[in-house]
Amino acid sequence: QVQLVESGGGLVQPGGSLRLSCAASGFIFSTYVMSWYRQAPGKERELVASIGGTGPGTFSNYKGSVKGRFTISRDNAKNTVYLQMNSLLPEDTAAYYCKAKSGMNDYWGQGTQVTVSS
């Protein structure tokens, strides 16, 4: 049974940091491209960051507005992908979702809420 379980969300002040985690099970984690998406109220879900490949072939990409502030990483031994979020802004407020993709297989987590507010 495939599971993606996000954690690490919460309330943080502008300029603060959070680290999201997504623990995966039920599939061969290392062979999947892992991504973080987010969805703010009244807006469409958008891609925040992705990471794929292994070793020297590892690649990552980011939504423009989070470059330099967010870092995606993965630990294939722990079947976990992370999103380190620094210098958070109120506009980063959203539900954050983990996604795993390989070929026709597409899996989503249930989401974790991030609220940036003073």
C-alpha positions in Angstrom: 0.0 0.0 0.0 1.5 3.3 -1.1 1.7 6.0 1.6 3.1 9.5 1.6 2.9 11.2 5.0 3.8 14.8 5.3 4.8 16.5 8.6 6.5 19.6 9.9 3.9 22.3 9.0 2.8 24.9 11.5 2.5 28.6 12.3 5.7 30.7 11.8 6.4 34.4 11.8 7.6 36.1 8.6 11.4 35.5 8.2 11.2 32.3 10.1 12.0 28.7 9.0 10.3 25.4 8.8 11.4 21.9 7.6 8.8 19.7 6.0 9.2 16.0 5.8 7.5 13.4 3.6 7.9 9.8 4.6 7.1 7.3 1.8 6.3 3.6 1.8 4.9 1.0 -0.6 7.0 1.8 -3.7 10.7 2.0 -4.7 11.4 5.4 -3.4 14.8 6.0 -5.1 13.3 5.5 -8.6 10.7 8.2 -8.2 10.9 12.0 -8.8 9.7 13.6 -5.6 8.1 17.0 -5.5 6.5 19.5 -3.2 3.4 21.3 -4.3 1.4 23.9 -2.5 -2.1 25.3 -2.7 -3.3 28.5 -1.1 -7.0 29.1 -0.5 -8.7 30.1 -3.8 -5.7 29.3 -5.8 -4.5 26.4 -8.0 -2.0 23.9 -6.7 1.5 24.8 -7.9 4.8 23.1 -8.1 7.3 24.4 -5.5 10.3 22.1 -6.0 11.3 18.7 -7.4 14.2 16.3 -7.0 15.1 13.3 -8.9 18.0 11.1 -10.1 20.7 9.5 -7.9 24.3 10.3 -7.1 26.0 12.7 -9.6 22.9 12.5 -11.7 20.7 14.1 -9.0 18.8 17.1 -10.2 16.5 19.6 -8.5 14.4 22.5 -9.7 12.4 25.3 -7.9 9.6 27.7 -8.5 11.1 31.1 -9.1 9.8 32.8 -6.0 11.3 30.3 -3.6 14.8 30.0 -5.2 17.4 30.8 -2.7 15.0 30.4 0.2 13.8 26.8 -0.1 15.9 23.6 -0.4 14.6 20.2 -1.4 16.5 17.1 -0.4 16.0 13.4 -0.1 17.3 10.5 1.9 16.8 7.4 -0.1 17.9 5.2 2.9 15.0 6.7 4.9 12.5 6.9 2.0 12.0 10.6 3.0 12.0 13.9 1.1 12.5 17.2 2.8 11.7 20.8 2.1 13.8 23.3 4.1 12.0 26.6 4.0 13.9 29.7 5.2 13.0 33.5 5.1 9.3 32.6 5.0 6.9 35.2 3.6 3.1 35.5 4.2 2.6 34.6 0.6 4.2 31.2 1.4 1.1 30.4 3.4 -0.6 27.3 1.9 -1.2 23.6 2.3 2.0 21.8 1.2 1.7 18.4 -0.6 4.3 15.8 -1.3 4.1 14.0 -4.7 5.9 10.9 -6.1 6.0 10.3 -9.8 7.5 7.6 -12.0 6.1 6.9 -15.5 2.3 6.5 -15.2 2.5 6.2 -11.4 1.5 9.3 -9.5 1.0 9.4 -5.7 0.1 12.3 -3.4 0.2 12.8 0.3 -2.6 14.3 2.4 -0.8 17.7 2.9 0.5 19.8 5.8 -0.5 23.3 6.5 2.0 26.1 6.6 0.9 29.5 7.9 3.2 32.5 7.9 1.8 35.3 10.0 2.8 37.7 12.7 
